[in-house]
Amino acid sequence: MKIRKALIPAAGFGTRFLPATKSQPKEMLSVVDKPLIQYGVEEAVQSGIENIGIVISRGKSSIEDYFDRSPELEQFLEEKGKTDLLEQVRGIAGLAEFCYIRQKKALGLGHAILMGESYIGQEPFAVLLPDDIFDCPTPCTKQLIDAYSELGASIIVLGRVDEEGTKKYGIVKPKQISERVFQIEDMIEKPGPERAFSDLGILGRYVFHPDIFEAIKKTGPDKGGEIQITDAIKILLETKPVYGYLFEGKRYDAGDKLGFLEASIDLALKRPEFGQKLREYLKSHS
Ligand code: G1P
């Protein structure tokens, strides 16, 4: 079955980015010249996704405006003959069919995904966490979708993490079945180095069979009162296989201030317009 739909959870407070996120969504912070969330949207589209449901909350309406047409701005650019900019601005609204789903209370990532149940229906779907920017030869979500098509079961993207990473990410207990594919035997959310099963961390891309929704409904809140997707996947594991995929490429944790800066610098260095000048500037500081 072709995977046509994706959910992008974008309802969090963005506390790791305060004070910048006090009155604007973290997902709208600009990495080089595009908002963070656009990287996820473009990756989804390049992976064959046509319908994107964005889970938002109060104060996030600038995300809706961004992926909509902007008649006054378009008219202005047209009158000024700024055709390149006009094309770019129009292209954003045409990237996919967008739908917005409200999460009324900050009850965690699992709960945010559950809010998308009626939008998704009974088909497999991708989840992209906008904090993570992937720069891969094949879009990361496409790598997962291809693996899902072969395995026919929910699959999550994995990456090697260091000790610090065991405090920031979900960690899996893996059974390797091929170079990049692991069957998951267990998982734990942000265990820290003592309790971590391995150095394989869950990064922000998932492809789920729709039976994940029933698993989320059975998932109780964690110590902080949030329903974690990691706990829901653990419940799913009791009855269905779940796989992990060691992706090929580079990933930035742009939800973290340092990761955001690293992504900004690396992606800017790749830009033909100013990459070379930036490289020289950075050299003059080293
Ligand atoms: C979420 C997931 C976690 C995963 C991480 C990837 O955590 O709960 O399992 O490792 O995304 O970025 P969050 O970053 O929302 O705390």
Boltz pocket constraint, residues with backbone or C-beta under 6 A from the ligand:
constraints:
  - pocket:
      binder: B
      contacts: [[A, 109], [A, 129], [A, 131], [A, 132], [A, 168], [A, 169], [A, 170], [A, 171], [A, 189], [A, 190], [A, 201], [A, 202], [A, 203], [A, 204], [A, 228], [A, 229], [A, 230], [A, 255]]
      max_distance: 6.0
